[in-house]
């Protein structure tokens, strides 16, 4: 729970630093987003995980976005490695900023593993970040996240945090 509060605090700080106001957003209701991101986690003594994710977002309003997510994982731990995947859903709240080329956001996602459950069975994630829009059709996304994994075979349920980098295309 403390991790979720830290992510929320980071999101609020990002909003304050970016100068949120009541006008000037690039994102509009009815827009769709194809987003792709990646993370790499290395835990001392436990191995590493590479995650590649794809999302299809639907902006219900200029603030509220929902959609499905799919992810592929490759994990290694000591002498073994495996690949797996997950399906899930996400919600994102996009803030309106003074500079429409920067859109801070807060969100969460729920995922269910497919196939091998060595990494996790269910995953809950809270995130906060910023979209940097060099054009109205493309953004580079930097996202901080906090994850809660449940139902693992490789030991107790785990929490983790990190940063994801990604790109989005709006259409």
Steps between C-alpha positions, in 0.01 A plus 500: 500500500788738574625445145163604355512816710853572378389463136201729564727756667739486204205552265378802693854641499521450122170685459614792715837525324340486155258785578156343475225741395142475381576543128726396215505116470601326176309181582130493409203270558465235231873475434659155503853426617733215406770492769813286526737490797778301659652445842804314623527395865816352649483383860827414673510124554156441345560544127341738254177560310443666162142612433360629169143636512243622250178691575204618297356802677164667446467859622147524638562868582816710480579370851371140523657217300436124517605198300649152476866420553716204401853432621783255429759411763836332498641423844819337615596386846823318565520201266155527339296736287148505363268707283140582581233758432196670646171662404340782691328836507610851593354835603689828463414854608668758273545844656463821301824698503589856399745360246299263280826324400524354854212296642545357851289196594408257778369150441463141603481161333399145580662203321450122497789275394469267203667162504789467745431660840861500623518880489149584626138394476336840546659842493374837622688812398475870582691744283570866443685667218518756228439495126735716293326583171736616224191491272125453560522143363800367699617505862799370688388369840697479823313308769583416860317193632435296811398135450346239728541143370294216646492123463865441417667161508849643557427615855285750680293770336724786392482873459720688256541846361677648204486713188355409160586677175262496209351658191139569407327566170165683501242454228 
